[in-house]
Amino acid sequence: MFYFVKTPWLLKKCYPSYCWDIPSADNAIYLTFDDGPHPNATPFVLDQLKKYQAKATFFCIGKNVVSYPDIYARILHEGHRVGNHTHNHLNGWKSSDSKYLSNVEEAAKYIDSNLFRPPYGRITRFQASCLQKTKTPYKIIMWDVLSADFDLDISAEKTAKNVINNSKNGSIIVFHDSEKAFARLETALPMLLDFFSEKAYQFKVVS
């Protein structure tokens, strides 16, 4: 499995209209969680964030919001932010433009947000342009650091190190509140929350 833990600067430069990081005047990082809500992983994440008075952004799949409305409501009630992650976790490179855009629109019935993250980070320039030109334009949120918690071949400790060793002020970090990632997430998330808290970082929502 090939992926970049740290997003190369050249990739960011090639797609300047996407948000890759958020420079901040103070020490702040931006935790994001993809693919939820999930009945086990998402409540765990919320409990951990509460312990550290940390805020995060959850990029939700529409069908999961439909399945777990109470968990989705809890995300919002506890002061976190949400974003659209399509209704069925579609890969933009493998979907027709009409199907992809209508799937985002379907998710928007349940997710009230102008933030959008393409599943797998895969979206065509045309699809992105259409989303950025809607009546309420979407802000396409990518990332600076990938935890790789989805990778079954790495340990939870390696997942934590991916984030700790590559994050800096303004980094947008990706985790997944999903069944596949949970075995690594439940160990790695408390580790990095503790590490960055000791260094006086703030955990903010994407805005």
Buried (B, 14 or more C-beta within 10 A) or exposed (E): EEEEBBBEEEEBEEBEEBBBBBEBEEEBBBBBBBBBBBEEBBBBBBEBBEEBEBBBBBBBBBBBBBEBEEBBEBBEEEEBBBBBBBBBBBBBEEBEEEEBBBBBBBBBEBBEBEBBBBBBBEBBEEBBEBBBEBEEEBBBBBBBBBBBBBBEEBEBEBBBBBBBEBBEBBBBBBBBBBEBBBBBBBBBBBBBBBBBBEEEBBBBBBE
